[in-house]
């Protein structure tokens, strides 16, 4: 995302697949994903893979397009299963990428029609993973560009900041709107979360808008040393 120009009062939202981060972080060749495989699903810590490789987890509301985004990053259409029924993903799913780090697909949250018992179990399951996983480097939190961040979105973002877990905020489904509408929506979402508009990546799995920029920032998380809990 391009920084606000002095005196303009607006920030330009870049289109296409270019990266607006500093050149040192835009080494997309080095970040090319050459392999991806499903490892396991888990509910409890004892079921997590015994793998000390860095992990980046993906979180978002049910039906926000989380699985589609991960498939876009790894350039595989069906590795991460997508569902037309919100709330169907009930497990934490682990994927080994390039045989060197892991992507973790967390269960979607906030689906009101899911059984109360299931909704009650999602929070503890996700929280246990986030606070106990030593090799977790950070979270990609996915929100819908077309709508304001929901109370669940805000709650998770605030919790991550409180726990000092690094997080990358994504506004997805950009292809559903004209580009002229992106900037006001990014500005509004930033005010709701209390962050800079420049922190967001506007993303579309359909057009691959924002893919390279997200890969650059994921790379930055992976290269961090040690657990990020309690760190800035």
C-alpha positions as CSV (number, residue, x, y, z in Angstrom):
1,X,0.0,0.0,0.0
2,X,1.4,3.3,-1.0
3,X,2.0,5.9,1.7
4,X,-0.1,9.1,2.0
5,X,1.3,12.0,0.0
6,X,2.0,15.1,2.0
7,X,-0.9,17.5,1.9
8,X,-3.1,15.2,-0.2
9,X,-5.4,14.0,2.6
10,X,-5.7,10.7,0.8
11,X,-3.5,7.7,0.2
12,X,-3.3,5.9,-3.1
13,X,-4.3,2.3,-3.2
14,X,-2.0,0.5,-5.6
15,X,-3.5,-1.9,-8.0
16,X,-2.0,-5.0,-9.6
17,X,0.5,-7.4,-8.1
18,X,3.4,-4.9,-7.4
19,X,4.9,-4.5,-4.0
20,X,4.9,-1.2,-2.2
21,X,7.3,-2.3,0.6
22,X,11.0,-1.3,0.7
23,X,12.9,-3.2,-2.1
24,X,14.8,-5.2,0.5
25,X,11.5,-6.8,1.5
26,X,10.1,-7.3,-2.0
27,X,12.3,-10.3,-2.9
28,X,9.4,-12.2,-4.4
29,X,11.8,-14.6,-6.2
30,X,13.2,-15.7,-2.8
31,X,9.7,-16.1,-1.5
32,X,8.4,-18.2,-4.3
33,X,6.3,-21.0,-3.0
34,X,7.5,-24.2,-4.7
35,X,5.8,-26.9,-2.6
36,X,2.9,-27.1,-0.3
37,X,1.4,-30.1,1.4
38,X,-1.3,-30.8,4.1
39,X,0.3,-32.1,7.3
40,X,-2.5,-32.7,9.8
41,X,-5.6,-31.3,11.6
42,X,-5.7,-30.6,15.3
43,X,-8.0,-29.5,18.1
44,X,-5.7,-29.8,21.1
45,X,-2.0,-29.0,21.6
46,X,-1.0,-32.7,21.8
47,X,-2.3,-33.0,18.2
48,X,-0.2,-30.2,16.8
49,X,2.7,-31.4,14.5
50,X,6.0,-31.9,16.2
51,X,7.7,-29.4,13.9
52,X,9.8,-26.5,15.1
53,X,9.6,-24.7,11.7
54,X,8.2,-21.1,11.8
55,X,4.5,-20.9,11.5
56,X,2.2,-18.1,10.2
57,X,-1.5,-18.5,11.0
58,X,-4.5,-17.2,9.0
59,X,-7.6,-16.0,10.9
60,X,-10.9,-14.5,9.8
61,X,-14.7,-14.7,10.0
62,X,-16.4,-17.6,8.4
63,X,-17.0,-17.1,4.7
64,X,-14.5,-14.2,4.5
65,X,-12.4,-16.1,1.9
66,X,-9.6,-17.3,4.1
67,X,-9.1,-20.7,2.4
68,X,-9.2,-19.0,-1.0
69,X,-6.6,-16.5,0.0
70,X,-4.2,-19.2,1.2
71,X,-4.8,-21.2,-2.0
72,X,-3.9,-18.0,-3.9
73,X,-0.7,-17.6,-2.0
74,X,0.4,-21.1,-2.7
75,X,-1.0,-21.1,-6.2
76,X,-3.0,-24.3,-5.6
77,X,-6.8,-24.2,-6.1
78,X,-7.8,-27.0,-3.9
79,X,-5.1,-27.7,-1.3
80,X,-7.0,-25.8,1.4
81,X,-10.6,-26.8,1.1
82,X,-13.2,-24.1,0.7
83,X,-16.8,-24.5,1.8
84,X,-20.0,-22.9,0.6
85,X,-21.4,-23.4,4.1
86,X,-20.0,-20.9,6.6
87,X,-18.7,-22.4,9.9
88,X,-17.8,-25.8,8.5
89,X,-14.1,-25.5,9.2
90,X,-13.9,-26.8,12.8
91,X,-10.2,-27.8,13.0
92,X,-6.8,-26.2,13.0
93,X,-5.2,-27.3,9.7
94,X,-1.4,-27.3,9.2
95,X,0.4,-27.1,5.8
96,X,4.1,-27.4,5.2
97,X,5.4,-24.9,2.7
98,X,8.7,-25.3,0.8
99,X,9.6,-27.9,3.4
100,X,10.8,-25.0,5.6
101,X,7.8,-23.2,7.3
102,X,4.1,-23.8,7.9
103,X,0.8,-22.1,7.1
104,X,-1.9,-22.7,9.7
105,X,-5.5,-22.3,8.7
106,X,-7.5,-21.4,11.9
107,X,-11.3,-22.1,12.2
108,X,-13.5,-19.3,11.0
109,X,-15.2,-17.3,13.7
110,X,-18.4,-15.4,14.1
111,X,-20.9,-17.6,12.2
112,X,-24.2,-16.9,14.2
113,X,-26.0,-20.0,12.8
114,X,-23.4,-22.4,14.1
115,X,-24.5,-24.4,17.1
116,X,-23.8,-22.6,20.4
117,X,-21.7,-25.5,21.6
118,X,-19.5,-25.3,18.5
119,X,-19.2,-21.5,18.7
120,X,-18.2,-21.8,22.4
121,X,-15.4,-24.2,21.5
122,X,-13.9,-22.1,18.7
123,X,-12.6,-19.3,21.0
124,X,-10.7,-21.6,23.4
125,X,-9.4,-23.7,20.6
126,X,-7.9,-20.7,18.7
127,X,-6.7,-19.0,21.9
128,X,-4.9,-22.1,23.1
129,X,-3.1,-22.4,19.8
130,X,-2.1,-18.7,19.7
131,X,-0.8,-18.5,23.3
132,X,0.9,-22.0,23.4
133,X,2.5,-22.4,20.0
134,X,6.2,-21.5,20.5
135,X,7.1,-21.3,16.8
136,X,4.2,-19.0,15.8
137,X,5.7,-16.0,14.1
138,X,2.5,-14.0,13.5
139,X,-1.1,-13.9,12.2
140,X,-2.7,-12.8,8.9
141,X,-6.1,-11.5,9.9
142,X,-8.5,-11.4,7.0
143,X,-11.5,-9.0,6.8
144,X,-13.9,-8.1,4.1
145,X,-13.2,-4.8,2.3
146,X,-16.9,-4.3,1.6
147,X,-17.9,-4.2,5.2
148,X,-16.8,-2.5,8.4
149,X,-14.7,-4.7,10.7
150,X,-17.2,-6.7,12.8
151,X,-17.1,-6.8,16.6
152,X,-15.4,-10.2,16.3
153,X,-12.8,-8.8,14.0
154,X,-12.2,-5.9,16.4
155,X,-12.0,-8.2,19.4
156,X,-9.4,-10.5,17.8
157,X,-7.3,-7.6,16.6
158,X,-7.3,-6.0,20.0
159,X,-6.5,-9.3,21.7
160,X,-3.5,-9.9,19.3
161,X,-2.2,-6.4,20.1
162,X,-2.7,-7.0,23.8
163,X,-0.7,-10.2,23.6
164,X,1.9,-8.5,21.3
165,X,1.4,-11.1,18.6
166,X,2.4,-9.6,15.2
167,X,-0.5,-9.4,12.8
168,X,-1.0,-8.4,9.2
169,X,-4.4,-6.9,8.5
170,X,-6.0,-7.9,5.1
171,X,-9.0,-6.4,3.4
172,X,-10.1,-9.0,0.9
173,X,-12.6,-9.4,-1.9
174,X,-11.4,-6.2,-3.5
175,X,-12.5,-7.4,-7.0
176,X,-16.1,-7.1,-5.8
177,X,-15.8,-3.3,-5.8
178,X,-14.5,-0.6,-8.1
179,X,-11.0,0.6,-7.3
180,X,-12.4,4.1,-6.6
181,X,-14.2,2.7,-3.6
182,X,-11.2,1.1,-2.0
183,X,-9.5,4.1,-0.4
184,X,-12.5,5.4,1.6
185,X,-13.2,1.9,2.9
186,X,-9.6,1.4,3.9
187,X,-9.6,4.7,5.7
188,X,-12.8,3.8,7.6
189,X,-11.5,0.3,8.6
190,X,-8.3,1.9,9.8
191,X,-10.2,4.2,12.1
192,X,-12.3,1.4,13.5
193,X,-9.2,-0.7,14.4
194,X,-7.1,2.3,15.5
195,X,-4.3,1.7,13.0
196,X,-2.8,3.5,10.0
197,X,-4.4,2.9,6.6
198,X,-0.9,2.0,5.4
199,X,-1.0,-1.1,7.6
200,X,-3.7,-2.8,5.4
201,X,-3.2,-4.9,2.4
202,X,-6.0,-4.7,-0.1
203,X,-6.3,-8.2,-1.5
204,X,-8.2,-10.2,-4.2
205,X,-7.6,-13.8,-4.9
206,X,-9.4,-13.4,-8.2
207,X,-7.0,-10.8,-9.6
208,X,-4.1,-11.5,-7.2
209,X,-4.1,-7.9,-6.1
210,X,-1.9,-7.6,-3.1
211,X,-0.5,-11.2,-3.3
212,X,3.2,-10.1,-3.7
213,X,2.9,-7.5,-0.9
214,X,1.4,-10.1,1.4
215,X,4.2,-12.6,0.6
216,X,6.8,-10.0,1.4
217,X,5.2,-9.3,4.8
218,X,4.8,-13.0,5.5
219,X,8.5,-13.4,4.7
220,X,9.3,-10.8,7.2
221,X,7.4,-12.7,9.9
222,X,9.1,-16.0,9.0
223,X,12.5,-14.4,9.2
224,X,11.9,-13.2,12.8
225,X,13.9,-15.3,15.3
226,X,12.1,-17.1,18.1
227,X,8.6,-16.8,19.4
228,X,6.9,-13.4,19.0
229,X,4.7,-13.6,22.1
230,X,5.5,-10.7,24.3
231,X,7.6,-9.0,21.6
232,X,6.9,-6.0,19.5
